[in-house]
Amino acid sequence: MGTTTRFALAGLVALAIPVATAAATSPAAAVAVKGAMTVKRLDPSLDAIIAPGTKIEKLATGFTFAEGPIWYKGRLMFADLPVSRIVAMTADGKHSTLIENSGGPTGPSTSGFKGSNGMVADKDGKILAVQHAGRKIVKFGDDHVMSTYLDRFEGKRFNSPNDLVFAPDGALWFTDPPYGLRGQDTDPAKEIKFNGVYRYKNGKLTAVIKSLPRPNGIGFSPNGKILYVNNSGPAMALWRYDVAADGSVSNGKALVSYPGTADDVPDGLKVDASGNIWASGPGGIRIISPQGKVLGQIVLPDVAANLAWADKGKTAYLTASTSIYRIKLAGAGQMPLYVYP
């Protein structure tokens, strides 16, 4: 999720023009599209990912800002971030509140983004979720009782963990921008001066990246050798890093720069089984090759925040501000390390 202005959809849909790798970081043009719900095909190779003629389905609406989705035990679970609840929805669009006050206790420094956000299943079958108000990562099972999993780095409280993913080697990675803090970087409650990307494995927590101003969505290539991070601003870009066996990163660069300064900022991302990155950003969700070529763009009438794979990767569920959408794939998404279908 991005700044507090994200509730007002700018109405800009960015048409990312396919470019060669050398020019992949050049911003693309933006055109206004109102109420659109379509797949824009920018490269013929998209046909093997999303078949021509595939329709986008709108399954449910009426949420405040839907985020952090995961397919888990036959249902889509997602956060309604500003109202601090986790919702469960079946494939037919029927939904109900699963957990109230999912973002943890609020305080004087809590922003309007007080809820929980990203979720991922752990190897024990339970769910790890990030909390903005609580400024921590929590774990819960079928009883929906949340307990603290991680809440500090070197004795200092996190800013407001945002998204998380297990790498193929079993390490947990997560981003920690300041969006849950009312004053963000200048808030007196902010204890960690940078906005980090962290790795947690074998009881050791490491701040791997400290240089991104607003790290948000996070994901890995199928082999775990490339890390992707969506940076929400001020320079909106999808970053990629080479990952060594010890979890250190190198050769960081902006793979794609997003156009404009829209309220609709880079947010969540997922990677498919072929290594393409499905990244939210101004105007929708782009499908980007590992080389940085934009193959296509899913355009929705709402601000696209994130997505989750289901049905062995053959279905993508999209969370987009007030609504939940679904699209079937010709290819397949890369399912999370731990899957409980």
Secondary structure, 3 states (H helix, E strand, C coil): CCCHHHHCCCCEEECCCCCCHHHCCCCCCEEECCCCCEEEECCHHHHHCCCCCCCCEEEEECCCCEEEEEEECCEEEEEEHHHCEEEEECCCCCEEEEEECCCCCCCCCECCCCCEEEEEECCCCCEEEEECCCCEEEEECCCCCCEEEECEECCEECCCCCCEEECCCCCEEEEECCCCECCHHHCCCCCCCCCEEEEEECCEEEEEECCCCCEEEEEECCCCCEEEEEECCCCCEEEEEEECCCCCEEEEEEEEECCCCCCCCCCCEEEECCCCEEEEECCEEEEECCCCCEEEEEECCCCEEEEEEEHHHCEEEEEECCEEEEEECCCCECCCCCCCC
